[in-house]
Structures are given as C-alpha cells and as structure tokens.
Amino acid sequence: MSLLSYLRELLEQRQPHPLLVENRRRFAQFDQNRPLTDYSFVVLDTELTGLSYKDEIISIGAVKISNMQIEMGTVFHSLVRPLNLKHNQATFIHQITPDQLRAAQPIKVVLPEFVEFCGDALLVGHFLEIDLGYLNRATKKVLGGTLANPTIDTLRLVKAYKETSYVCEHGYCDQSFPCNLNELAEEFKLPRFKAHDALEDALQCAYLFLFLLKKLDNGQVKTLRQLHNVGRPLLLRQN
C-alpha cells in the first residue's frame, strides 16, 4: 500500500460511514417500553477462522423475526473472503474450504450489505458477545464505528428461564444445565438444524429465542422492558 493510499484510508476511517450514521440515528432515542410485537429482531451467527484476535469472519448468517414470527423468506447468508486463506483447525468444524472462500466477497463488500439487512432490528444471538466482538472490530475497520443496535443474548435468557423453573420446581437452581445451542434445541424439542453453518445456526437460535419468550415468566413477558428485567443484563447498548 502506498503512503497516499494509507493516508486516504486513515482519513476515511475518521468519519463514520453513512450507514453507521443512520444506524446511530435510529437508536438515538430507543424506547424499551413497547410490546415485543412492535420490534423486529435479526438473529445472527458467524463462522470464524478461529477465536484469537488475529482470526477473521468467514461467514455471516441471519434471519429476521417480525410480529414474533420467523420470516423464512427474509434471510442473509454470505461467505466472506478472509486475508488468510490457509486451512486451519476451524476448517474441520465448519467445513468451509479455502477454495470456497477464494470465490467469496471480502468483508468490505459483505459488511455494508449486512448492516443494511439489520436496519432498525434488535440483534439476537447465542454467545452473542463473541459474534459482536468480531463484527464490531470489522465495522470499525470498514465503516469507521460500531453498530448501535441493542442486543439480546439467548444464553442469558436460557439462564434466566432455568433459574426460574428450577427454583419453582425444586427450591434451588441447578447451574449444570447445557449451554450448547444444539443440546438446548434437543432438550426443548425444537426443530433441528445443521450445526456450524452460520444461517442454520441463526435459524436454530431463532427458534430457541421464540421458545424462551413464550416460557419466560409463564408467558407474561410482553414488553422489551420486561424482557430486560427478567435476566439482567440482557439488553446491551453497543458504544
């Protein structure tokens, strides 16, 4: 990279991309007190080359939930070409080959499309902190900032549900419950999807999310504020 290109890139990064400016405008005065049916949700998952700081996103999958129903016809799924195309241990897990990634678009192309897909939705995921860590690192680099969408982690919802149900039934909380997405799907008898595929994991998480909303507090969680209070801190603002 030439010095001029490097300086131009630095200058561009000082100003957030218009997509992020609009993203922050949408959530500048966010109201948590409306019914859950008033909100849209994007349930997401990513596949990575690994879990270290140097690793990269290689796939993003997401589905939308509106009026508390999964919109099967509205999905986002894209492979992402990383800088490092070599095989690694993660390849054996997600089964995405270097040849597949070589034909994919880079993150600077995929990420703006994903931000547009998310729109004004709340972001939902399982162990969402991991996915958001990599996504926000990428948005800082590509778009000059991080996503403002409020977020919900289904792992925290599971914990809240388990704590409540165990205390009610047994008088104590069993902390040894499984936290793996597929184990939870089996336990709750939810539709099953292929593991380690970003879109199918997002679908698996979407079914888990809707199941938990019906079960939490005996189905009496009606507003986003109530959902927030069930298992604090569930809702996190990204700064």
Sequence and secondary structure as in RCSB ss.txt:
>XXXX:A:sequence
MSLLSYLRELLEQRQPHPLLVENRRRFAQFDQNRPLTDYSFVVLDTELTGLSYKDEIISIGAVKISNMQIEMGTV
FHSLVRPLNLKHNQATFIHQITPDQLRAAQPIKVVLPEFVEFCGDALLVGHFLEIDLGYLNRATKKVLGGTLANP
TIDTLRLVKAYKETSYVCEHGYCDQSFPCNLNELAEEFKLPRFKAHDALEDALQCAYLFLFLLKKLDNGQVKTLR
QLHNVGRPLLLRQN
>XXXX:A:secstr
  HHHHHHHHHHHHS  HHHHHHHHHTTT    SBGGG EEEEEEEEES SSTT  EEEEEEEEEETTEEEEEEE
EEEEEE S  S  TTHHHH   HHHHHTSEEHHHHHHHHHHHHTT EEEETTHHHHHHHHHHHHHHHHSS     
EEEHHHHHHHHHHHHHHHHHSS  TT    HHHHHHHTT     TT HHHHHHHHHHHHHHHHHHGGGGT  BHH
HHHHHTSS EE   
